[in-house]
Amino acid sequence: MTSEATLSESGPTGAPLRVVQWATGNIGTRSLMHVINHPRLELVGLYVYDEAKAGKDAGELAGLDVATGVAATRDVAEILALGADCVLYMPRYFDGDEVARILASGANIVTTRGEFHRPASIEPGLRAQIEKACAEGGTSVHSTGSSPGFISEAVPLVLSSLQRRLDRIVINEYADMSKRDSPGLLFDVMGYGKPIGPFDAVRAEYLAGAFGPSLSLLADALGMPIDEFVSGGELAAAADDIEIAAGLLPKGSIAAQRVSVVGMRGGKPFLEFHANWYCTKDLEPAWDDLLDSGWRITVEGDSPMDIALTFTVPLEKMAETSPNFTANRAVNAVAALVAAAPGIRTTLDLPFIIGTDLV
């Protein structure tokens, strides 16, 4: 239901906005915790996919020593009957029919999934289905997060306000994985410790699908549309045997990877995103440009800038802290999205997202 909510994150009567948390993975669990603790949001429902979580109190699933009285459920109809103002939709896999059903029921959606960063980039059939559901329910949907989202839209848009000639924006993301004690993720999924070989083009294509719409939205806002995207990547090997938290990286095995998505304009790179993930800086060949975990944005224009945003968190605590970077922006976007006109709403449609009622 679209209400005349203000950016103070309350409904038309001053009551807290009624929120459902949908899914409790790493990001969803952090989002759930913040909704429970937020003075202007009221948790009214919790949807889970794991049967073992069904029936448990939301406070327990959020890792809080508090009983909320809201029990997790796997019953979609039960969730839709709640009449929530907003659903924080954070499943591992996207289901367009599921999203359309939520929107048609009268609940808005803020999601950390990337399907809705730019309407023009959405597959036409899915876009028509979602827009129809929004019209039926009088609701809106918005994709956000830290990357893509904050670093590929919100920050560059602010920096562009200082330019009258813009030649290029380069965004580098850095993630030091050396203290991440997740062997399955690093060795099995990401391929660290395996022999150096050709770069997996599928990984580059995936990142292009994730960041292409967001970077295109930025280009649209600047009035400088992208002609095409070029994606690719490169690998670097451990210069010596090295022990990381997840296990041993033998000398010569994969120890770093860089995935790039480059938006071309007039035959030249214009908007670039590079994901630099590494387990050591002692590499062959040497990558001398690696920074600590965080982001670096380089702006080339008549007001050039080079800005580093470093995560000042010990590497040992990054796994427990990093979900905040994605979940917090979604929680902070609820009021603006509820107050928005029905439809697929982008960063360009909403006011600046700010944190309110901070502790």
C-alpha positions as CSV (number, residue, x, y, z in Angstrom):
1,M,0.0,0.0,0.0
2,T,1.4,3.4,-0.9
3,S,0.9,5.8,2.0
4,E,1.6,9.5,2.3
5,A,4.7,8.6,4.4
6,T,7.3,11.2,5.2
7,L,11.0,10.8,5.2
8,S,10.9,10.5,9.0
9,E,10.0,6.9,8.3
10,S,6.5,7.0,9.7
11,G,3.0,6.5,8.3
12,P,0.4,9.2,7.7
13,T,-0.7,9.0,11.3
14,G,2.8,9.1,12.7
15,A,2.7,5.4,13.4
16,P,5.8,3.3,12.4
17,L,5.8,1.8,8.9
18,R,4.8,-1.9,8.9
19,V,7.6,-4.0,7.5
20,V,8.1,-7.6,6.4
21,Q,11.6,-9.1,6.2
22,W,11.7,-11.6,3.3
23,A,14.6,-14.2,3.7
24,T,17.3,-14.4,6.4
25,G,20.6,-15.0,4.6
26,N,23.6,-12.9,5.6
27,I,22.1,-9.6,4.4
28,G,18.6,-10.5,5.3
29,T,19.5,-11.4,8.9
30,R,21.3,-8.0,9.3
31,S,18.3,-6.2,7.8
32,L,16.0,-8.0,10.2
33,M,18.0,-7.0,13.2
34,H,17.9,-3.3,12.1
35,V,14.2,-3.4,11.5
36,I,13.6,-4.8,14.9
37,N,15.7,-2.1,16.5
38,H,14.4,0.8,14.4
39,P,12.0,3.1,16.3
40,R,10.1,4.1,13.2
41,L,9.7,0.7,11.6
42,E,7.5,-2.1,13.0
43,L,8.3,-5.7,12.1
44,V,5.0,-7.4,11.3
45,G,6.1,-10.5,9.4
46,L,9.1,-12.7,8.5
47,Y,9.3,-15.0,5.5
48,V,11.9,-17.8,5.5
49,Y,12.8,-20.5,3.0
50,D,14.3,-22.9,5.5
51,E,11.8,-25.2,7.1
52,A,14.0,-25.4,10.2
53,K,13.5,-21.6,10.8
54,A,9.7,-21.7,10.4
55,G,8.0,-21.0,13.7
56,K,11.0,-19.4,15.4
57,D,10.8,-15.9,16.8
58,A,12.3,-13.2,14.6
59,G,14.4,-11.9,17.5
60,E,16.1,-15.3,17.8
61,L,16.8,-15.5,14.0
62,A,18.2,-12.0,14.1
63,G,20.6,-13.0,16.9
64,L,19.0,-10.7,19.4
65,D,18.2,-11.4,23.0
66,V,14.6,-10.2,22.6
67,A,11.3,-11.8,21.7
68,T,9.4,-9.9,19.0
69,G,6.2,-12.0,19.0
70,V,6.7,-12.3,15.2
71,A,7.2,-15.9,14.1
72,A,8.9,-16.9,10.9
73,T,6.7,-18.5,8.3
74,R,6.9,-20.2,4.9
75,D,3.3,-19.3,4.1
76,V,3.3,-16.6,1.4
77,A,-0.5,-16.0,1.8
78,E,0.0,-15.4,5.5
79,I,2.6,-12.7,4.7
80,L,0.5,-11.0,2.0
81,A,-2.5,-10.8,4.3
82,L,-0.6,-8.7,6.8
83,G,-1.1,-5.4,4.9
84,A,2.5,-4.4,5.3
85,D,3.7,-1.0,4.0
86,C,6.9,-2.6,2.7
87,V,8.7,-5.9,2.2
88,L,12.5,-6.0,2.4
89,Y,13.0,-8.6,-0.3
90,M,16.4,-10.4,0.0
91,P,16.2,-14.0,-1.3
92,R,19.2,-15.8,-2.8
93,Y,17.3,-16.4,-6.1
94,F,14.9,-14.1,-7.9
95,D,11.3,-15.0,-8.6
96,G,9.4,-12.5,-10.8
97,D,6.0,-14.1,-10.1
98,E,6.7,-13.9,-6.4
99,V,7.7,-10.2,-6.6
100,A,4.6,-9.4,-8.7
101,R,2.4,-11.2,-6.2
102,I,3.8,-9.1,-3.3
103,L,3.4,-5.8,-5.2
104,A,-0.1,-6.6,-6.4
105,S,-1.1,-7.3,-2.8
106,G,-0.4,-3.7,-1.8
107,A,3.0,-4.0,-0.3
108,N,6.0,-2.0,-1.6
109,I,9.3,-3.7,-2.1
110,V,12.9,-2.6,-1.3
111,T,15.3,-5.2,-2.5
112,T,19.0,-5.8,-2.4
113,R,18.6,-7.9,-5.6
114,G,19.7,-6.1,-8.7
115,E,16.9,-6.6,-11.1
116,F,15.3,-3.2,-10.8
117,H,18.2,-0.7,-11.0
118,R,17.1,0.6,-14.4
119,P,13.7,-0.2,-16.0
120,A,15.0,0.1,-19.6
121,S,17.5,-2.8,-18.8
122,I,14.8,-5.2,-17.6
123,E,13.6,-8.0,-19.9
124,P,10.4,-6.6,-21.5
125,G,8.1,-9.4,-20.3
126,L,9.3,-9.1,-16.7
127,R,9.1,-5.3,-16.8
128,A,5.5,-5.4,-18.1
129,Q,4.5,-8.0,-15.4
130,I,6.0,-5.9,-12.6
131,E,4.6,-2.6,-13.8
132,K,1.1,-4.2,-14.0
133,A,1.5,-5.5,-10.5
134,C,2.6,-2.1,-9.2
135,A,-0.5,-0.4,-10.9
136,E,-2.8,-3.1,-9.4
137,G,-1.4,-2.7,-5.9
138,G,-0.6,1.0,-6.0
139,T,3.0,0.1,-5.1
140,S,6.6,0.6,-6.0
141,V,9.8,-1.4,-6.1
142,H,13.4,-0.3,-5.7
143,S,16.8,-2.1,-6.0
144,T,19.6,-0.8,-3.8
145,G,22.6,-1.8,-1.8
146,S,26.3,-0.9,-1.5
147,S,27.7,-2.3,-4.8
148,P,25.9,-1.9,-7.1
149,G,23.9,1.0,-5.7
150,F,25.7,3.3,-3.3
151,I,29.1,3.2,-5.1
152,S,27.9,3.0,-8.7
153,E,25.0,5.5,-8.4
154,A,24.7,7.6,-5.2
155,V,28.4,8.6,-4.9
156,P,29.1,9.3,-8.6
157,L,26.0,11.4,-8.9
158,V,27.1,13.6,-6.0
159,L,30.6,13.9,-7.5
160,S,29.2,14.8,-10.9
161,S,27.8,18.0,-9.4
162,L,31.3,19.4,-9.3
163,Q,31.9,18.9,-13.1
164,R,31.1,20.8,-16.2
165,R,33.2,18.5,-18.4
166,L,33.3,14.8,-17.6
167,D,35.6,12.5,-19.4
168,R,35.7,9.4,-17.3
169,I,34.7,7.8,-14.0
170,V,36.6,4.7,-12.8
171,I,35.4,2.8,-9.7
172,N,37.6,0.2,-8.1
173,E,36.4,-2.1,-5.4
174,Y,39.0,-3.9,-3.2
175,A,38.4,-6.9,-1.0
176,D,41.2,-8.5,0.9
177,M,40.1,-12.1,1.5
178,S,43.1,-13.3,3.4
179,K,41.3,-13.4,6.8
180,R,38.0,-14.9,5.5
181,D,37.8,-18.3,7.0
182,S,35.5,-19.7,4.4
183,P,37.2,-22.5,2.4
184,G,34.1,-23.4,0.5
185,L,33.6,-19.9,-0.8
186,L,37.3,-19.1,-1.5
187,F,38.5,-22.4,-2.9
188,D,35.4,-24.1,-4.4
189,V,33.3,-21.1,-5.5
190,M,35.9,-18.4,-6.3
191,G,38.7,-20.7,-7.4
192,Y,41.6,-19.5,-5.2
193,G,44.4,-22.0,-4.8
194,K,43.8,-23.6,-8.2
195,P,46.3,-23.5,-11.0
196,I,46.4,-20.4,-13.1
197,G,44.5,-20.8,-16.4
198,P,42.3,-18.7,-18.6
199,F,40.0,-16.2,-16.9
200,D,36.4,-17.5,-16.5
201,A,34.4,-15.3,-18.9
202,V,31.2,-16.4,-17.2
203,R,32.3,-14.4,-14.1
204,A,32.8,-11.3,-16.1
205,E,29.5,-11.7,-17.9
206,Y,27.8,-12.1,-14.5
207,L,29.3,-8.9,-13.2
208,A,28.4,-7.1,-16.4
209,G,24.8,-8.2,-15.8
210,A,24.9,-6.9,-12.3
211,F,26.6,-3.5,-12.9
212,G,25.6,-2.7,-16.5
213,P,22.1,-1.5,-15.6
214,S,23.4,0.6,-12.6
215,L,26.2,2.2,-14.6
216,S,23.7,2.8,-17.5
217,L,21.4,4.6,-15.0
218,L,24.3,6.8,-14.0
219,A,25.0,7.5,-17.7
220,D,21.4,8.3,-18.3
221,A,21.4,10.8,-15.5
222,L,24.5,12.5,-16.9
223,G,22.8,12.7,-20.3
224,M,25.8,10.7,-21.7
225,P,24.4,7.2,-22.6
226,I,26.6,4.2,-22.9
227,D,27.2,2.8,-26.4
228,E,28.2,-0.7,-25.3
229,F,29.7,-2.6,-22.4
230,V,33.0,-4.6,-22.5
231,S,33.7,-7.0,-19.7
232,G,36.7,-9.2,-18.9
233,G,39.2,-10.1,-16.2
234,E,42.6,-11.2,-15.2
235,L,44.3,-13.5,-12.6
236,A,47.5,-13.3,-10.6
237,A,49.3,-16.0,-8.8
238,A,50.8,-16.3,-5.3
239,A,54.5,-15.4,-5.5
240,D,55.2,-18.0,-2.7
241,D,53.3,-20.5,-0.6
242,I,51.1,-18.5,1.7
243,E,48.8,-19.6,4.5
244,I,45.5,-17.7,4.7
245,A,42.6,-18.2,7.1
246,A,40.8,-20.5,4.7
247,G,43.9,-22.7,4.1
248,L,47.1,-22.9,1.9
249,L,47.6,-21.1,-1.3
250,P,50.5,-22.9,-3.1
251,K,53.0,-20.8,-5.0
252,G,51.8,-20.2,-8.6
253,S,48.1,-20.8,-7.7
254,I,45.4,-18.2,-8.1
255,A,45.7,-15.6,-5.4
256,A,44.0,-12.6,-6.9
257,Q,41.4,-11.8,-9.6
258,R,40.2,-8.6,-11.2
259,V,36.9,-8.5,-13.0
260,S,36.1,-5.4,-15.1
261,V,33.0,-3.9,-16.6
262,V,33.6,-0.9,-18.9
263,G,31.0,1.3,-20.4
264,M,32.2,2.7,-23.7
265,R,31.1,6.0,-25.2
266,G,32.4,7.3,-28.6
267,G,34.9,4.4,-28.7
268,K,36.4,5.4,-25.4
269,P,36.1,4.1,-21.8
270,F,33.6,6.3,-19.9
271,L,32.2,4.5,-16.9
272,E,34.3,1.7,-15.4
273,F,33.9,-0.8,-12.5
274,H,36.7,-3.1,-11.5
275,A,36.3,-5.7,-8.7
276,N,39.7,-6.5,-7.2
277,W,39.5,-9.5,-4.9
278,Y,42.8,-10.8,-3.5
279,C,44.2,-13.1,-0.8
280,T,47.7,-11.5,-0.8
281,K,49.5,-8.5,-2.3
282,D,52.6,-10.7,-3.0
283,L,51.6,-11.6,-6.5
284,E,53.1,-12.7,-9.9
285,P,52.7,-10.6,-11.9
286,A,52.8,-7.8,-9.4
287,W,49.7,-5.7,-9.0
288,D,51.1,-2.5,-7.5
289,D,47.8,-0.6,-7.5
290,L,46.0,-2.8,-4.9
291,L,44.6,-0.9,-1.9
292,D,43.1,-2.1,1.4
293,S,39.5,-3.2,1.4
294,G,37.1,-0.5,0.3
295,W,36.5,1.6,-2.9
296,R,38.5,4.1,-4.9
297,I,36.8,6.5,-7.4
298,T,38.7,8.4,-9.9
299,V,37.0,11.3,-11.8
300,E,38.5,12.7,-14.9
301,G,37.1,16.0,-16.0
302,D,37.5,19.7,-15.5
303,S,37.4,19.1,-11.7
304,P,39.5,15.9,-11.4
305,M,39.4,13.9,-8.2
306,D,40.8,10.7,-6.7
307,I,38.8,9.5,-3.7
308,A,39.5,6.5,-1.5
309,L,36.9,5.0,0.8
310,T,38.6,2.5,3.1
311,F,36.7,0.1,5.3
312,T,38.3,0.8,8.8
313,V,37.4,-2.7,10.1
314,P,39.9,-5.4,11.0
315,L,40.0,-8.1,8.4
316,E,39.1,-10.6,11.0
317,K,35.8,-8.8,11.5
318,M,34.9,-8.0,7.9
319,A,32.7,-11.1,7.4
320,E,30.5,-10.0,10.4
321,T,30.6,-6.3,9.5
322,S,30.3,-6.2,5.7
323,P,26.5,-7.2,5.5
324,N,25.8,-3.7,7.1
325,F,27.1,-2.0,3.9
326,T,24.3,-3.6,1.9
327,A,21.5,-4.1,4.4
328,N,21.6,-0.6,6.0
329,R,21.0,1.3,2.8
330,A,17.9,-0.9,2.1
331,V,16.5,-0.3,5.5
332,N,17.1,3.4,5.2
333,A,15.3,3.5,1.9
334,V,12.0,2.1,3.2
335,A,10.3,5.4,3.9
336,A,11.3,7.1,0.7
337,L,10.1,4.1,-1.3
338,V,6.8,3.8,0.5
339,A,6.1,7.5,-0.3
340,A,7.1,7.2,-4.0
341,A,4.7,7.0,-6.9
342,P,3.7,3.5,-8.0
343,G,6.1,1.7,-10.4
344,I,9.8,0.7,-10.7
345,R,11.6,3.5,-8.9
346,T,15.3,4.1,-9.3
347,T,17.9,6.2,-7.5
348,L,16.9,9.1,-9.8
349,D,13.3,8.9,-8.7
350,L,13.9,9.0,-5.0
351,P,15.3,11.7,-2.7
352,F,18.7,11.1,-1.2
353,I,18.7,8.2,1.1
354,I,19.8,9.2,4.5
355,G,20.1,7.4,7.8
356,T,17.6,8.6,10.4
357,D,17.1,7.7,14.1
358,L,20.7,6.6,14.3
359,V,22.0,5.1,17.6
